[in-house]
Amino acid sequence: MKVLYFAWLKAKLQMNEETVPWSKELGDTDSLVRWMKSRGPAFAEVFSDLEVVRIAVNQEYITGNVTLSENDEVAFFPPVTGG
């Protein structure tokens, strides 16, 4: 899976994208977030409060848990406000 990070998430993790090997254990967004939290202090901090992190799968904003496949693109970004 291609994973993208935007705004302060990108700065905190010091990367804008990476490829994460898909597996059954990472077969949905909830599992992916749990795995992200386990990757070290910076990841644990970034994913500690999902009220300030939004998720898009294949450029579609999602709410709730979504099934993932190996060719998906998952993006993590802060809430967007309009004016």
mmCIF file of the C-alpha atoms, coordinates in Angstrom:
data_MODEL
# 
_entry.id   MODEL 
# 
loop_
_atom_site.group_PDB 
_atom_site.id 
_atom_site.type_symbol 
_atom_site.label_atom_id 
_atom_site.label_alt_id 
_atom_site.label_comp_id 
_atom_site.label_asym_id 
_atom_site.label_entity_id 
_atom_site.label_seq_id 
_atom_site.pdbx_PDB_ins_code 
_atom_site.Cartn_x 
_atom_site.Cartn_y 
_atom_site.Cartn_z 
_atom_site.occupancy 
_atom_site.B_iso_or_equiv 
_atom_site.pdbx_formal_charge 
_atom_site.auth_seq_id 
_atom_site.auth_comp_id 
_atom_site.auth_asym_id 
_atom_site.auth_atom_id 
_atom_site.pdbx_PDB_model_num 
ATOM 1  C CA . MET A 1 1  ? 0.000   0.000  0.000  1.00 0.00 ? 1  MET A CA 1 
ATOM 2  C CA . LYS A 1 2  ? 1.125   3.507  -0.655 1.00 0.00 ? 2  LYS A CA 1 
ATOM 3  C CA . VAL A 1 3  ? 0.801   5.653  2.472  1.00 0.00 ? 3  VAL A CA 1 
ATOM 4  C CA . LEU A 1 4  ? 0.909   9.455  2.280  1.00 0.00 ? 4  LEU A CA 1 
ATOM 5  C CA . TYR A 1 5  ? 1.373   11.993 5.078  1.00 0.00 ? 5  TYR A CA 1 
ATOM 6  C CA . PHE A 1 6  ? 0.417   15.666 4.847  1.00 0.00 ? 6  PHE A CA 1 
ATOM 7  C CA . ALA A 1 7  ? 0.982   18.891 6.803  1.00 0.00 ? 7  ALA A CA 1 
ATOM 8  C CA . TRP A 1 8  ? 2.169   18.489 10.413 1.00 0.00 ? 8  TRP A CA 1 
ATOM 9  C CA . LEU A 1 9  ? 2.043   14.678 10.150 1.00 0.00 ? 9  LEU A CA 1 
ATOM 10 C CA . LYS A 1 10 ? 4.641   14.832 7.368  1.00 0.00 ? 10 LYS A CA 1 
ATOM 11 C CA . ALA A 1 11 ? 6.823   17.158 9.448  1.00 0.00 ? 11 ALA A CA 1 
ATOM 12 C CA . LYS A 1 12 ? 6.579   15.062 12.606 1.00 0.00 ? 12 LYS A CA 1 
ATOM 13 C CA . LEU A 1 13 ? 7.290   11.761 10.825 1.00 0.00 ? 13 LEU A CA 1 
ATOM 14 C CA . GLN A 1 14 ? 9.912   13.334 8.538  1.00 0.00 ? 14 GLN A CA 1 
ATOM 15 C CA . MET A 1 15 ? 8.489   11.680 5.429  1.00 0.00 ? 15 MET A CA 1 
ATOM 16 C CA . ASN A 1 16 ? 5.759   12.452 2.957  1.00 0.00 ? 16 ASN A CA 1 
ATOM 17 C CA . GLU A 1 17 ? 5.106   8.912  1.723  1.00 0.00 ? 17 GLU A CA 1 
ATOM 18 C CA . GLU A 1 18 ? 6.126   5.302  2.070  1.00 0.00 ? 18 GLU A CA 1 
ATOM 19 C CA . THR A 1 19 ? 5.165   1.867  0.838  1.00 0.00 ? 19 THR A CA 1 
ATOM 20 C CA . VAL A 1 20 ? 3.749   -0.417 3.514  1.00 0.00 ? 20 VAL A CA 1 
ATOM 21 C CA . PRO A 1 21 ? 3.570   -4.130 2.662  1.00 0.00 ? 21 PRO A CA 1 
ATOM 22 C CA . TRP A 1 22 ? -0.079  -5.189 2.705  1.00 0.00 ? 22 TRP A CA 1 
ATOM 23 C CA . SER A 1 23 ? -1.033  -8.219 4.780  1.00 0.00 ? 23 SER A CA 1 
ATOM 24 C CA . LYS A 1 24 ? -4.196  -9.644 6.331  1.00 0.00 ? 24 LYS A CA 1 
ATOM 25 C CA . GLU A 1 25 ? -3.031  -8.144 9.625  1.00 0.00 ? 25 GLU A CA 1 
ATOM 26 C CA . LEU A 1 26 ? -3.166  -4.706 7.968  1.00 0.00 ? 26 LEU A CA 1 
ATOM 27 C CA . GLY A 1 27 ? -6.372  -5.438 6.082  1.00 0.00 ? 27 GLY A CA 1 
ATOM 28 C CA . ASP A 1 28 ? -8.381  -2.463 7.342  1.00 0.00 ? 28 ASP A CA 1 
ATOM 29 C CA . THR A 1 29 ? -7.815  1.119  8.430  1.00 0.00 ? 29 THR A CA 1 
ATOM 30 C CA . ASP A 1 30 ? -8.219  0.391  12.152 1.00 0.00 ? 30 ASP A CA 1 
ATOM 31 C CA . SER A 1 31 ? -5.493  -2.270 11.970 1.00 0.00 ? 31 SER A CA 1 
ATOM 32 C CA . LEU A 1 32 ? -3.240  0.026  9.960  1.00 0.00 ? 32 LEU A CA 1 
ATOM 33 C CA . VAL A 1 33 ? -3.566  2.805  12.546 1.00 0.00 ? 33 VAL A CA 1 
ATOM 34 C CA . ARG A 1 34 ? -2.848  0.375  15.406 1.00 0.00 ? 34 ARG A CA 1 
ATOM 35 C CA . TRP A 1 35 ? 0.257   -0.821 13.563 1.00 0.00 ? 35 TRP A CA 1 
ATOM 36 C CA . MET A 1 36 ? 1.343   2.774  12.901 1.00 0.00 ? 36 MET A CA 1 
ATOM 37 C CA . LYS A 1 37 ? 1.134   3.544  16.630 1.00 0.00 ? 37 LYS A CA 1 
ATOM 38 C CA . SER A 1 38 ? 3.481   0.627  17.355 1.00 0.00 ? 38 SER A CA 1 
ATOM 39 C CA . ARG A 1 39 ? 6.259   1.896  15.076 1.00 0.00 ? 39 ARG A CA 1 
ATOM 40 C CA . GLY A 1 40 ? 7.899   4.229  17.573 1.00 0.00 ? 40 GLY A CA 1 
ATOM 41 C CA . PRO A 1 41 ? 7.419   7.419  19.584 1.00 0.00 ? 41 PRO A CA 1 
ATOM 42 C CA . ALA A 1 42 ? 6.823   9.774  16.648 1.00 0.00 ? 42 ALA A CA 1 
ATOM 43 C CA . PHE A 1 43 ? 4.185   7.474  15.133 1.00 0.00 ? 43 PHE A CA 1 
ATOM 44 C CA . ALA A 1 44 ? 2.586   6.882  18.540 1.00 0.00 ? 44 ALA A CA 1 
ATOM 45 C CA . GLU A 1 45 ? 2.304   10.643 19.054 1.00 0.00 ? 45 GLU A CA 1 
ATOM 46 C CA . VAL A 1 46 ? 0.932   11.367 15.571 1.00 0.00 ? 46 VAL A CA 1 
ATOM 47 C CA . PHE A 1 47 ? -1.752  8.672  15.824 1.00 0.00 ? 47 PHE A CA 1 
ATOM 48 C CA . SER A 1 48 ? -2.582  9.126  19.526 1.00 0.00 ? 48 SER A CA 1 
ATOM 49 C CA . ASP A 1 49 ? -5.570  11.402 18.886 1.00 0.00 ? 49 ASP A CA 1 
ATOM 50 C CA . LEU A 1 50 ? -7.608  10.495 15.833 1.00 0.00 ? 50 LEU A CA 1 
ATOM 51 C CA . GLU A 1 51 ? -9.757  13.592 16.370 1.00 0.00 ? 51 GLU A CA 1 
ATOM 52 C CA . VAL A 1 52 ? -6.934  15.536 14.688 1.00 0.00 ? 52 VAL A CA 1 
ATOM 53 C CA . VAL A 1 53 ? -6.126  13.031 11.931 1.00 0.00 ? 53 VAL A CA 1 
ATOM 54 C CA . ARG A 1 54 ? -8.282  12.338 8.886  1.00 0.00 ? 54 ARG A CA 1 
ATOM 55 C CA . ILE A 1 55 ? -7.956  9.374  6.539  1.00 0.00 ? 55 ILE A CA 1 
ATOM 56 C CA . ALA A 1 56 ? -8.579  9.041  2.810  1.00 0.00 ? 56 ALA A CA 1 
ATOM 57 C CA . VAL A 1 57 ? -8.444  5.768  0.891  1.00 0.00 ? 57 VAL A CA 1 
ATOM 58 C CA . ASN A 1 58 ? -7.896  6.107  -2.858 1.00 0.00 ? 58 ASN A CA 1 
ATOM 59 C CA . GLN A 1 59 ? -8.561  9.850  -2.560 1.00 0.00 ? 59 GLN A CA 1 
ATOM 60 C CA . GLU A 1 60 ? -11.931 9.336  -0.859 1.00 0.00 ? 60 GLU A CA 1 
ATOM 61 C CA . TYR A 1 61 ? -12.357 10.710 2.668  1.00 0.00 ? 61 TYR A CA 1 
ATOM 62 C CA . ILE A 1 62 ? -13.520 7.931  4.980  1.00 0.00 ? 62 ILE A CA 1 
ATOM 63 C CA . THR A 1 63 ? -15.169 7.677  8.362  1.00 0.00 ? 63 THR A CA 1 
ATOM 64 C CA . GLY A 1 64 ? -15.128 4.441  10.287 1.00 0.00 ? 64 GLY A CA 1 
ATOM 65 C CA . ASN A 1 65 ? -13.200 1.306  9.481  1.00 0.00 ? 65 ASN A CA 1 
ATOM 66 C CA . VAL A 1 66 ? -12.593 0.474  5.803  1.00 0.00 ? 66 VAL A CA 1 
ATOM 67 C CA . THR A 1 67 ? -11.172 -2.705 4.247  1.00 0.00 ? 67 THR A CA 1 
ATOM 68 C CA . LEU A 1 68 ? -7.810  -2.216 2.521  1.00 0.00 ? 68 LEU A CA 1 
ATOM 69 C CA . SER A 1 69 ? -6.105  -4.049 -0.341 1.00 0.00 ? 69 SER A CA 1 
ATOM 70 C CA . GLU A 1 70 ? -2.504  -4.133 -1.512 1.00 0.00 ? 70 GLU A CA 1 
ATOM 71 C CA . ASN A 1 71 ? -2.986  -1.557 -4.283 1.00 0.00 ? 71 ASN A CA 1 
ATOM 72 C CA . ASP A 1 72 ? -4.730  1.043  -2.121 1.00 0.00 ? 72 ASP A CA 1 
ATOM 73 C CA . GLU A 1 73 ? -3.426  4.516  -1.427 1.00 0.00 ? 73 GLU A CA 1 
ATOM 74 C CA . VAL A 1 74 ? -4.005  5.665  2.155  1.00 0.00 ? 74 VAL A CA 1 
ATOM 75 C CA . ALA A 1 75 ? -3.524  9.311  3.096  1.00 0.00 ? 75 ALA A CA 1 
ATOM 76 C CA . PHE A 1 76 ? -3.335  10.778 6.600  1.00 0.00 ? 76 PHE A CA 1 
ATOM 77 C CA . PHE A 1 77 ? -3.923  14.521 7.022  1.00 0.00 ? 77 PHE A CA 1 
ATOM 78 C CA . PRO A 1 78 ? -5.248  17.078 9.517  1.00 0.00 ? 78 PRO A CA 1 
ATOM 79 C CA . PRO A 1 79 ? -8.854  18.291 9.410  1.00 0.00 ? 79 PRO A CA 1 
ATOM 80 C CA . VAL A 1 80 ? -9.487  20.812 6.653  1.00 0.00 ? 80 VAL A CA 1 
ATOM 81 C CA . THR A 1 81 ? -11.403 23.995 7.348  1.00 0.00 ? 81 THR A CA 1 
ATOM 82 C CA . GLY A 1 82 ? -13.149 26.256 4.901  1.00 0.00 ? 82 GLY A CA 1 
ATOM 83 C CA . GLY A 1 83 ? -13.672 29.954 4.912  1.00 0.00 ? 83 GLY A CA 1 
# 
